[in-house]
Amino acid sequence: MSNRDICITLSLILLIYPKRSFAGCNRPFAITIRPARGSMQVCGGVLLHARWALTAAHCVYGIETPSSIAVMAKLTKFKKIIVERIFIYDLFDPKTLESDYSLLYVGNNFPKMTFAMLCSKALFSYLLAKEQRNVQVVTWEENNPSVKKGRLMVEKCRQVDILAFAHCRFFFATTLNPEVMFCTTSDKNGQTPCRGDSGSPILYGRVVLGSISFGDGCKKLRRPSVYSRIDQGLGFINSSIKTLGYALSTTTLPKEKHPVYYISAGNVPARQTLLFRLPDWKEEGLPKAPAVNQTTIVPHAHSSNTNTGCARNVFDFCDCASVIFECFDHGIEAKKAKMSRIILLFVLVTTTTCDDLLDEYVRHVDDVNKPNKVHQRRLRRDIADKWTHSEVLDNVGDVVLRWQPRHREILFRVEARTKGYVAIGFSPDGGKENADIVMGWVDDRTLRAYLLDCHGVPDSQGSVPIKDEIDNYTLMSGSQNDTHTVIEFRRVLDTCDPNDYVLTGDTVVVIWAYHNTDPHLGAEMIYHGDKRGAQSLHLLGPPPVSKASGGNIRNWDVTLRNFEIISNMNTVYWCKIFKAPTLQHKHHIVGYEPLIGSNHTTFVHHMILHECELDGEDVHKWERFSKENGRLCYGSNMAPEWEKCLTPLVAWAIGSKGENFPKHVGLPLAAKKNSFYMLEVHFDNPAMKQAQDTSGLRLHYTSDLRENEGGILTTGIALSSLHFIPPYQREYKTAGYCNTDCTKATFPKEGIHVVSVMLHSHLAGRKLKLRHIRAGRELPPLAQDEHYDFNYQQSRALSQDVIILPGDGLVTECTYSTLNRNKPTLGGYSTKEEMCLAFVLHYPRTQLAGCYSMSPIKYFFKNLGVNKFYGKNMEEIENIFLHGEAETNPVSPSTSPNKPLFPYQPGDEMSPEANRRAIIALQNAKDYTIEGETHEGQTMFDKLVIEDPEEFRNKSFMDHLQDIPYNESLITRKMEEYFYTGLHLTFCRKRDDSLAIKESIVNFPNFTVYSDDQKVQCSFKLKRSPSSSVSIKSRFVILLILVFLQSGL
């Protein structure tokens, strides 16, 4: 079946069944199943005929008395109609819920009802391949905790998307079979069907694709749901209904004919049935049906009418319509009749009876759709389907790890170029100490595979791992040839064993080793020597999107021209302008990958390609910019026009291999005739080496525009020295807030769909999270990493798109560890300083480029116990550092000719204008250039001398910060609380660098914190740090700081 045929057919279907006929949630064929004597909902279902209903087999499995349950429908005012017979599919598996179909035959007709159509295999395959969006699942909200008690039988239609099977199966403990099951996302609010909704239909228009089988329930947000494919049960449905004198007829449309005609009994090799509407039938938007003349419609067909009576139902169909049986073969006769090849799309229950036709039809459907035994199907699945993820762990491909995450377990396959043992482990820091290690090999003599569950020990206890007392790994298979050993095994994610590593969605360091000799059971293990390594990975993410291929895919390399990294550079941000390729029309970027110069992986920290907004500026000037080698970013030498290059197009960070976007999303390239972009490259050179670099990005783009045009939103903490992190902290949290007014002003009514998120901080970052707030309630995080690895900043694809609505808030939370630092860490460009950002890939593209917050200026200093500074000029600052004068010389206000650096008036901490002046002053007082090394003792805070309060007078602000007793958790927890949950100065910046709304100072929102019920509680806890004593010397300082912290509220 060609795509053109499908499109033509689907277009005609939409004409025949206009959406206006079923606006809202008017699905009269949806039913609820309840006890005959009682009101509690058991399941949902769908009407196929006046006396036939379809539901899930597990809903009625084990019921011996059919009359104990009843069917209720909305159009009959929920009058109970008792069930007479129950038909359960003979291939139904109550353990896995495969083939989860059952039919209910009721005692009385449902009068004047509209009945559903059932999807065929051809149509379902088409919808599944394109991952059809906005299909509709009908649920009954009685068991939804968000629905008020007492509101029974609330019908609701949820818009969901068909989800690629590989993306959902690891959510569930049972093994899912894609040949009889399929998955969908949650709706835009993260809601899924509730307990009691099993058996309810999922619809494409009016065609039933399947019925709800199972899921996690509506109390857990953003979880996929699993459905039984109805197309795989057509044979069972037909044969069951036929036993009581009814039958299913397949329906489709002939080519080049008025859409009121239907071909039924489709795919029957020798016979076809043509049903037609009555000549007086009318429908809005379509011409009146022509009068039927048998000789003109099917001139070469032998025809006979089996029933001259015809009763119209609300379907505008004839239940027992005049039927013309076409008794010719498909070949020459079909061509003479100008009939298209029959395409089976959906089925409809009719009362038409013709034994010879129906017998042949049922046999054919049974032959086509009857599933084989489950275990035989599974054996045919190839390795690419089974192992959804793979990674080369070494540089040459000698060690390859493949894996498949599931609900609460994970399957692994290790391939190594050795005839000895291979081992992999999961480590918190890349070392073998405290690592969870599994070792496997195949005996050279017996060819028997072995697997050992081990754990690493400190070097003082030896170099080889120790076998665990409890074995929590299960060997699946092992094989060996002349060159390689392959071991397959499985384990649960959390074994509740203190010697095993808990596998989560966080970054995990996978360590590996191998040896060319098999170990001997009972003897000491053989040390691997230098055949070892480590690689950070995300084990539980969805399968990666495959790289786009085809003749329409082109590449654009955006790289530097031999940029010279000099030996006195610690950190440098280098920017270069590029002109987009000359294209006749807009293209879409569908993926990117890094191009790192040879042996320069340690230099390049991150790269961002920004889109430039020219706004009618001189194109010739930008042409000249593009021919330059580049300039230092954000310094005095950077052209002011470059500040228009604000919108991030793609973002890459160290450790990432790039990203391929989902098939329905593309980023715009060359949307205008002259399009320019700025590449920002952050070089980190702590070793002070010299090199020339040609790094950059390779963009993959196509002229075949994707369904949705995406963009990248940057959110988090605005880059500033006011991003403050105290030293000696095991954990310290900061947060950037994207407030509700910003999303309300910039997002479309339907919201934006988040596809992936890249979390970004520097060396002190340990845990990062992008939190999602809606109407006073926290939803599941858009992305989080409890084991953030600075050297592995791979973008995190979401298992399903998540919608951020107008009025939602975002909180970018970063947790830092500064145990090994003796000075405060401030926000800045250097990797020794800190950032807290999230890059959010989403669609549709909006005008919003960045949504940030920072601590208001006066609020920042007040929370650290300082009210006022003396003013100082540059000469006095020079005397302090060059001539060794006294640390501070108090300047009397009466004799000081200089104004304070921060000229605040009472109440200015809530004034955006005052904060903007202070920000400019702070920027102008920047103590170092980002291309050079930060000079010890010359930070901005050294230049500020405290005047008030009296207790800290005449101390530089940096000295004051150094004197704070950060070892005392009482004071640092208060700092964390006030800076996190206190006032935030927010910025809502558009792509053209203007503000979507005026910056404002807001309170951090109050909301109900999200609790993940899926987390297993048995994982071993971290050791508590020893409590510290408070010295007498520091008690007075702590008391003063706490007083000022309290006054800062």
N, C-alpha and C positions, 0 to 999 in steps of 0.2 A: 504494500500500500504506500503510495507516494505521499510526500508532505502536502502536495497540491490537492490530492484527493481528500486528505484529512481536513485541510482548511476549508475546502468547498463544503464538505459534509457538515462540519461543525458550524459554519456560517448559516447553513440552512436550518440546523437544529435551533440556533438562537432566534431565527425568525419565527419558527413555529411555536417556540416556548418563550415568549418575551418575558424579560425579568419583571416587568411591571405586574404581571399576574401573581407574583409571589413576593411582594414587597415585604420588608421587615422580616418577621419570622413566621409568616403564614404558611406552615407546612402541614396541611390537613391530614396527610398520610402518616405523620409521626404518631406513635402510640405509646402509652405507658402500660406496663404489666404489673399487676398488683394481686394480692391474695383475694380469692373470691369473697372471703369474709375478713375484711380488714382494709386499712388504708395505706399501709406502708408501701412505698414504691420498691419493687423488686428489680425491674430493668426497664429499658426502653425497647423500641422496635419500629417496624415500618409495615404499612399495609401494602400487600401486593394485589389483593383482590377483595371482593366483598366478604369472603370467608377465609382468607389466608393472610397470615402475618409472619414476618421474619424477625427473629431475634438471635441473641447469642446462645450457643448451646450450653455454656456453663450456667446460664440463668435458670435453665429448667432441667439440668442434668440431675438424675436421681429422683425426680418427681414421679411417683407411681400413679397418682390420681390427677389426670389433666384438669378435671373440674374444680380442683382446689385453687386454680389461678384464673384470672379474668383479664381481658383486654379492654382498654379504655381509649377513646379518641376525643379530640377537642370538639369536632363538629357535631358529635352526638352528646355534647354536654357531659362528657366523661361518664356516660352510662356504662356499667359493666356488662360485657358480653363474655359468657363463660366459654372456656376452651374445651373442645371435645377430644382432640387428638394432638399428640406431640410427635414430631418427626425429628430425630437427632441424626446428624450426619455420621455415617459409620466410620469415617476417618478422624472424627473429633478426638483429640488427645487432652484429657482433663488436666494433665500435668503441665504441658507446654502451651495449652490453649490454641494449638494449631487446628485449622479447619473448624473454627468456632461458629458453626451455623446450626440453627434449628428452625423448623416451621411449626406454626400453630394453626390448627384448623378449628374455627370457632363455630358455635352452635347456631348463631343467627347472622343474617347478612348485615353488614354495615350499609345503611341506606344512603344513597346520594353522596358517595364518597369519591375522593380523588385518590388514585392509586399511583404508586411509585414505579419507575422504570429501573431496571437493573443493568449495570454496566457490563459491557462485553470485554473480552480479553484484548481486543484490538484497541478500543478506546482507552482502557486502563493503561496499557503499555505506553500509549502516546502521552497521557497525562503524567505518568510516572517519569518518563524520560525527560520531560520539560520541567519537572518538579512544580506542577501546577500550583499557582498561588490563589488565595482567596476561595478555597473550597469551604463548604459550610457543614458544621457538625451540629446536630440538633440535640440539646440536652434538656433535662428536667431539673430545675434548680432546687428541688425540695431539700437535698442534702448539702447544698452549698452554704457554708457558714456565714457568707455575706448577705444571704437572703433572710429577711425577717421570718421568725418562727410563725407558723400558722398560715403562711402563703404557700398553699399546696399547688402542685402541678403548674409551675411557672415555666412555660416553654421559652427556650432561649436558643438563638442560633449564633454560634461562634465562628468567626472568620479565621481560618487557619490555612497553613500552607503544607502541601505534601513535602515531606522531608526525605532527603536521600537516606537510604537504609543504613548505610555505613555510619551516618552521623548519630543515629539514635540507639543502636543496639547495645552499646556499652552502658546505657543507663539502667538496663534491666538484668536481673539475675538469671532469668531463663534464656536459653538459646533461641533466638528469633530466626524464623525461616522466611526469607523474602519471597518465596514462591507462593505463599498463602497468607502473608501478612504485609502490612505497610505502616508507615509512621507519619505523623503530622506534628507540626510545631504547636505551641500554645497560641492563644489569641494575643491581640496587641497589648492586653493588660496582664499577660503572663498566665491567664487562667486556663485550666484544662477541665475536661469532664470530671464529674464527681462520682463518688460511690453511688451506685444505683442507676447510672447512665449506660451501663453495658447493654449492647444490643441496639442502641440508638443509631440512626443512620448518619453517614457522612455523604454529602451531596455535591455534585457538580451540576449546577442548575437544578434539574428535577431528576437527575439520574443518580441512583444509589451506587457509590463506589465501594462501600463496605459498611461494616458495623463496628461499634466500639467493642474492643475485646478486653483491654486492661491498660493501666497506667498507674501513676503515683497518686492520683486523686487531686481534688481542687485545693487542698490545703497547702500544697507545695507548688510554688510558682515556677514558670518557665521550664516545665518538664515536657518531653514529648509524650504522645499517647500512641498506642498500638491498636490497629484495626485488622479485622479479617477481610481479605479481598473477596468481594462478592463474585467476581468473574470466575474464580476457581470453584465455586459451588453451584454453577448453573446446571450441571448434569444432575446433581442431587435434587435441586429445586424442581426441575422439570419432571423427573421420574416420580418424585413424591406427590406433586400436584396431580399428575396424570392418573395416579391410583384412584383418585376420587372424581375423575371425569372432567378435570380441568387441564389446561395446558398453557405453557409459556410460548409465546411467539416472538422471535427476534425481529427487530425493526430497524430499518435504515432508509435511505433515500435514493431514488433513481436519479441518474444524471439527466440534465436538460428537461426536467419535468417540473410541473408546479409542485411546491413543497407540501401540498396536502396529501400527496400519494406516499405510501409507505411500502417498502418491501418487508415482508415478515417471513418467518422461518428461514432466516438467512443462513448461508453457508451449507444448506442442504444441497448435495451435489447435483441432483437431477430435478429438483422442483423448487418453485418459488411461489409465494403468495403475495398478491397485490391487494392491499386494503385501501379504500378511498373514502373520503368524507362524503356526506350528502351534498348534492348540488347546491342546496341553499345555505351551506355553511359559510360563515363570514368571520373574518378576524381582522382587527385593526392593523393597517400597514400592509396587508396582502390583498391582491385582487380576489374577486369572488371565484370560488372553485368552478372550473369548467364542467359542463355536463359530461357525464361519463359515457363513452361509446366503446364497447369492448373491442370492436374491430380496429378502432383508431389507436387504442392504447397498446394492445398486444395483438398485432395483426396475425401472427403465426402461431398463436397459442391455442391449445384446446382448453376451453373454459366451461365451467359449470358453477351454478350458484347452489351452495349448500343450505342457505338459509335466506329467505326473502324478508324476514322480519328484522327490524333494526331499532334498537332502543338507545337513544342518545343519553350519555351520562355527562357529568360536569366536565369531563375531559374533552368534550366535543368529539368523542370517538363513538364508533358503533361497537357496543359490546359484542353483538353477534352480527357484525357488519356483513354486507354483501361481499362475498369472497370470490375472487377469481383465481383458480388454481392454474399456474403456468406449468405445463407438463413437458417442457422442452429442455434440452441440454443447454449448457452455458455457451457453447461455441458459436456456430454459425447462426443458430436461431436467435441467440441473444443479441448478436450484432445487427440482425435484420430488425429486431425490435427496438434497436437504439437504446439498449439498457446498459448501464455501467456495470463493471464487476461489483458483485455484492460485497459490501463492507459491513460486517457485523458490529453494531455500535451499542445498542442497548436492547433490553427485552421488556415485554409487556404481557401481563396476564390477560388472556381473552377466553371467551367461552366457545371459541371456534373448535369444532371437532371434525376430524377427518382421519380415521384410523391409519390408513396407509401413510399419509403425510406425516402425522405426528410420531408414529412408530419410527419412521426413518429419521426424523428430526431428533428425537430423544437419543437414538443410538449414536447419531453423529455427534451431538453435544457431549454425550458421555465419553465418546472416544477421544474428543479433542480436549476436554477440560478435566477429566478424572485424574487427580494427582497420583503420581507414583508414591511408593513408600518413602517415608521421610528419610530414612537412613541412606537409601539409594541416591536421593537427590543431593544429600550432603556430601557424599563421596565424590560427586562430580564438580564440586566447587573448586575453583582453581586457587592457586596460592595468592594471586593478587587480590582476590576478594577476601580471603581469610586473614591475611596480614595487611591491615589497613595503613600501617605506618612502617617506615624503614629508615635507617640511618647508618651511614658508614662511620664507624667509630675511630678508625685510624686514618692516616693520610693517603694510603695506597689501596684501600679496599680489602685488606686481609681479614678484617673483622667487621661483620655486618650484623646489625641487630634489627629484627623485625618484631612487631608486636601488634596485638589487637586488644584494646581495652573493652571491658564489658561493664555490667552494672556494678558488681562488687568483686570482680576478679579481673585478671589480666593474663593473656597468653603471650609467650615469648618464643622466638626462634633465633638462635645464635648460629652464625655461619663463620667459621674461622679456617684460615689456611694452615692447618696443622693436623697431624695424626695422633696428637697427644690430647691434653685437656685444654678446655677453654673455660674461662670464668668471667662473670660479670658481677658487679656489685652496685649497691645504691648507697651513696655516701652523702653526709651533710655538707662536707667541705672539699671533697675530691680526694681525701686521704683514706687509707685503709683502716685506720683506727675508728672503731664504732661503725664500720661499714657493714651492711648486710650483703653477703657474698654467696653466690650459687655457682658450683663448679660441676661441669659435665664432661664426659668422654665416652668413647666407644672402645671396648676391649679389642685389641688387634687380633686375638686368637678366636674368641667366641663371638665377636661382633655384637655383644650385648652392651646396651647403653647403661650408664650409671649417672646419678645426680646426687650431689651433696649440698645440704643447707649449712652454711658456715657463717662466721662473723669475724671481722678483723679485730686485732688486739694492738695495744701500744707496742712500739719497737722494743721496749724493755722486756716484753714477754715473748719476743720472737718475730720472725719475718713472715711466717706462714699463718693463714687463718685457722681458726678452731671450729670443729664441727659443732653445730647446735645440738642441744639435748632434744629439742622437738623439731621434727622435720616438717616444714610448712610449704615445701615446694613439691609439685607432682610432676613426675616425668611423663611426657606424652609420647615421645618417640626420639630415636637417635639413629644416625646413620653416618657412614664414613666411606670415602673413596680413596683414590691414590693421593689426593692433595688436600681434601677438606673434611672437616668434621661438622656435622649439623646436629644440634640438640634443640628439642622443643619441650617446653614445660609451662606450667601454669601455677598461679598462686592467688590468694585473695588479697585485696588491697591492704586491709588491716588485719594482720594475723593475731593480734593481741599478744604477741611474743616480744619481750623487751629486746631481744637480739635481732629482730627484724625491723626493717625500715617501713614506715607507713607511707604507701604510695598515694598521692593526691594529685590534684591539678597543678600543684606548685612545681617550680623548677626543681629538678633532681639531677645531681651529678652522677652519671653512670660511669663507673670505673671498669676497666677490662684488663685481662691478662691471658696469656696462653703459653704453653710449653709443648715441645715436640715429643714428649714422652708421657705415657699414661701413668698416673699414680697407682700405688698398690694399696688396696684396702687394708686398713689396720696399721699401715706404716706412716711415717711422717710425710706430709705432702711436699712435693718438689717445688722449690722457689722458682718463680717465673723469670727472674732476672730483669733485663731491660725490655722484655716484650710486654709492655703495659701502657696504659694511657687513661685519659678521662675525657668525658664529653657531657656537657649540660644538655638536658632535654626536657621537653614537656610531654609526659607520657600519656596523659588522659585527655588531651584535646581532640577535637574532631579530625577526621582524616584530612590531610592537606589537599588543597585544590591542585589538580594536575596542571602543568604548564600548558598554556594555550598553544596550539599548533595549527598549521595550515598555510595556504598561500597568501592569506591576507594579513598575517602577522609580520610586523616589521620591528626593527630595533633602532633605538636612538641612544648612543653612548654620550653621557654627560660627564666628562672627566677633566681634571686639571691638566695643565701643560707644564710638567716638570717643576712643580712647586718646590722651592728649596726650604727644607726644615733645617734651621741653623741650631748650633749646639747650645745657645743660651736661651732657647725657647722652652719653657715649661709647658705652657698651654697656648695654643693659637687657634683662633677662628678665622678661616679664610673664605672669602666670598668671591664668586665669579659669575658674571652674567652670560647667559646662553640664549641664542635665538632658536626658536623651535624650527623643525624641518618645514620646508615650503610644502604646504598641503592645500588642496583645492577646497576642502571642507573640513569640518571638525572630525577628529578621530577620538577613539577612547583608549586610554592606557589600561591594560588588563593585567599587568604585573610588572615586577622589577626585580633586579638582583644587583648586588654590589660588585664593583670592579676595583679590587684592592691591589695597589702596586706590589711588585715582588718583594717579599720579606717585610712588608710594611703593616702587617696586621696589628702589631703592637702600637703603631702610631695613630691610626684612624679610629677615633672613638665613636663619632656619629656623623651622619650626613642628612641634610634636609634640602629638598628641592622646593623652592618657593615660587609661586606664580606672581608675576608683577602686573600691577594695574597701571597702565599708562595714562588713561584718561585724556587722550588727545595730545599727549606730550610729543616732543620732537622725536620722530622715529629715528632720524639720522644720529641723534645723540646716543640712543640705545644701541644702534648699530656699532657705534664706536666703543661703547661699553663692552659689547660682546666680543670685540677683538682684543681686549685687554687680557692680561694674565690673571687679573683679579686684584682685590684689595683686602686689607684687614676689615673684618666685619665689625660694625657698631663702634668704630673709632672715628677720630676726627678726619681721617683720610677717605672714609667711605662717602661716596657721593650722596647727597640728600635724597636724590630721586630713588635710590635703592631702598629707601625705607618704605616705598610702595610695594616692595616684594615681601608681602606679609603672609599670604595664604600658603600653608604647607600643602604641597601636592603629594609627595611621598616622603616618608621618614624612615631612615635606617639607623640602627645602632649596633655596636660591637657584638659579635656572636650571631647576628641574624644572617640567614641565607636569602633574605628577600621575601617576597610575598606574591602569590598568584591570587587575583581577586576571584570571587565566585562568579559563575557564568551570567548572573543577572546584574552585575555591577561593573561599571567602567568609570575612569576619571577622565575629564575632558582634556584634550591636547589640541592646541592651536585652534581654539574656538574663535579667535579673531585672526584677521589677515596677518598682522604683525604681532606675534606673541613672543614674550621674553620671560625667561625664568632665571632665578638666582640659586646657585648651588652653594650651600653653606657646609663647610667641612670643619669639624672639630678635631684638631690634632692634639694628642696628649703625649708629651715627651719628658717624662720624669727622669729618665736616664741621661737627658741632655745629649742626645746623639745627633749627628748630622746626616741628612739624606735628601734625595729628590723624589718627589711623589707624583704619581699620575692617577690617583684614585678617583672614583666617582661612581655613577650609577648607570646601569643599562635598563632602559625602559622598553617594555614590550607594548606595542600599540597596534590597533587595527582600524580599518575603515568600516567594519561591521559594528555599528553602534550597539551597545548593550541596552537591555531593557530599562535600566535605571542609571542615572548619572550621579556619581558619588562625589564626596569631598572629605576632607580631613579637618576635624575640629581639635584644637589644642586646648586643654583645660588643666588647671592645677594652680600652683602658687606662682605669682608673678616674680620674675627674676629680680632679686633685690637683696642687699645686705641685711635687710630686716627679716629675712628668713633665717631664724636663729635656732641653733641646736647646741645644747650645753654638752660639755665633755663628761667623761666617766659614766656614760649611760649605757646600760644593757639594752634598753628599749626606750625610745622617745618619739612621740608621734607629732606630726604636723599635718596641716590640711589646707587645701585650696578649695574655695567654694564658688561654684558657678550658680548664681542665684536664679530664682524662679522668674523674676522679671525679664531676665535676658532670654531664656528659652521661650517665654511667652511672646516676646517681641520679634523673635527671629525664626521660630519654627513654624512650619505649616500646621494647619488644623489637625491633620492626621498624624503629625509627629514625624520624627526621623527614625530610620531603621539602622541600628548599629550592626556592623558586619564583623569588625575586628578592633582590637585595642592594643596599642603598644605602650607599656608602662616604662617610665624613665626616671632614674635618679643616678646619683654618682656613687662613690666608693663606700660611703657610710650607709647606704640604703640596704635594708634587710627584708622589709615587707612592704608591698605596695598594693593598693586597692582603689578601684574606682567605684564609689558607692552611688546608688540611684535612689532618689527620694521622690515620693509622690503623695501629695495630700496628707502629710504628717505621718507617713509610713515608709519605712525603708524596704525596698524591693531587693531581690538577690543582686549581689554585686555584678556589674558589667564585666569586670575582670579583677582578678586578685592573684597575688603570688606571695605565699608565706615564706618562701625561700628564694628571694630575689637574688639573682647572680648578675653582678655588674658586667661580667664578660659574656653574658648570653641574654641579649635583649631582643628576643624574637617576638614578633607580633603574635597576638593570641586571637585566633579565629574563634568566633562564637559557634556553639553547636546549632543555634538557630538565631535568626535575626531578633533583636530586642528593640522595642519601640520606646523612644523617649518622647513624651508628649509635651506640648507647650505648657509651661507652668511647673514642669518637673525640675528638680534640683540635682546637681552633681557635686560630689565631694571626692576630691583626689586626696587620698590618705597615704602618707609615707611614714614608715617606722624606721628609725635609724639606730645604729649601735656605734657608740663612740668610746667604748671602754679603753681603747688604746690611745685616746687623744687627751691632751692636757690643756687644750684651749678650745674656746667655743668655735663651732663651725658655722660659717655664714653662707648665705646664698650667693652664687656666682658662677662664672663660666668654667673655672678650673675644676678638674675632677677631684681636687682636694676640697673644693667648696661643694655646695649641694644644689640640686634641682629637685622638683617634685612635679612631674608632668604626666599627662596621658594624651596620646595621639589616637583619636577616635575616627576610624573609617566608617562612613555612614552614607545613606542616601535617603531622600533626594538631597542634592547639593543645595545649601542655603547661603545667605550672605555672611553668616557668622564664621569667623576664622578663629577667634580665641575667646575664652571665657575664663578669667582668672580672679584671684583675690590675693591680698596681702594684708598684713597688720597695719592699721592706720598709724601714722608716724608718731603722734604724741602718745597714743595708746601703747605703742611698743615701748617707749622709754618709761612711761609711767608704770607699766607692768613690771619693769625691772628696777623700780624704786627711784627713778630720776625724774625731777620736775623741770630743771632748768640748767642751761649750759652758759658758760662765759663765751664771748666771742673772741676769736683769735685771728690775727692776720698771718700771711705766709712767712714773714720775717721771723716772727716768734716761733712758729713751728720749725723753721730751719735751724734756729738757735738750739732748740731742744735736741735735735737729732745730730747736728754736725759739731756743736761746741760743747756738748755734755753738760749743759746747765741743769739746774734743779729740775726735777721731773715736772713740777708745775709751779708757776708763780701766779698766785691768785691776783686777778685784776679787779680792782674795785669798780663797781658800777659807776661810781661818780667820776672816775678818771678814765674809764674806757671809752674811746671814741668809736668803737666798733659795735655794730648791731649783732645780736645773737644770730647764729646760723639758722635757727628755727624760730622765727618771730611769731609765736603763737599768742592768741588771745584766749580768754576763758571760753570753753565750748568749741574750740577749733578742732578737737579730736573727732567731731562729727561733721566737719566741713570738708567736702571733697576738694574745694578750691585751695584750702590751706594745705591739705595733703599733697596736692599737685605741686605747689610751690616747694614743699619740703622734699618731694621726690626729686625735683630738678636740682635742688641744692645738694642733695646727697650724691646725685650723679656727677655734678660738677666737682665734688670733693673726692672723686674716685682716686684711690691711692696708688694705683699701678695700672699699667697697660696690659691688656690680656695677652699680648704677644710675648711678654717678658715674664720673668720670675717675680712672684710676689715678694716684696722686700720685707724682711722681718721687722716688726715694730713700726711700720708706717701704714697701718690700716686707717681707714676713715675714722674709726672709733677712737684711735689714739689722739686725734686732733680735737676731740670734744672734751672740754674740761667742765666738770660738774660744779655748778653754783648752788643748786638747791636739790635735795635737802642738805641741811647743815652737816649731818653725819657723814656724808660722802663728798663734802665740798673739797674742791681743789684736786680731786682725783680725775684722771682721764677716764673716759667711759670704758675704755678697754681694760684699764687697771681695775675699775670697778667690776667689770665682768669677770676678770681673773680672780678676784677676791671672794666671789660668791661661792659658798661651800656646796658645790654640785654633788658631792658624795652623799649629801643628805637627801633622801628620796622625798621627804616632806616638802621641801621647797621646789624641787624640779617637777614634782607631780602637779603642784599649783601652777607653775609656769606653763606646763603642757596644757593644763585645763583651760587657762585663760587665753592662751594664743590659739588653741584649737576651737574652743566653743564660745569664745568671746566675740568681739567686733571684727568684721572683715570689710576692707575696702575693695569693692568689686569692680571689674572692668568687663565690658561686653563689646568686643572689637570686631568690626566688619572686615571684609576682604580688602577694602580700599583704605584701610587703616583708620577709618573714622569710627566713632562710637555709635553703636546701635541705640543705646540709651545712655544717659549721663551716668558717669561713675557715681557710686553711692556707698555709704557706710551702712552696713546692715548687721543685725544680730545673726549669729549662727542659728540655723533652724532647729526647733525641737521636733523630734520624730520618734516613732516606735522602732527600735533597732531590730533588724532582720535576724532571725534565728534559723540556722540550717539544721533541720531535723535529720538530714541524711548523714551528718557526721557521726562516725563511730566513736563511742566514748571510751573504749578500752585501750586506746593507744597510750603508750607510756608517756608520762609527763616529764617536762624538763625539770632538772634539779633546781631547787630554790637557791638563790644567792644568799650568802650569810648576811644577817642583819648587821648594820653598822651602828656604832655608838656615836652620839653627838658630843663633840668636845665642848668644854666650857668656853673656850675661845670663840667658837663659832656660834654659840647660842644667841649672843646679842645680835650678830649679823643676820642670822636666820629670822629672829624676831622682827627686826627692822624691815627686811625684805617682805615678810609675810604681811606686815602692816600695810606696806605700799601695794602689794598685790591685791589685798582686800579693797583698798581704796580705788583701785583701777577698774573695779566692776561698774 
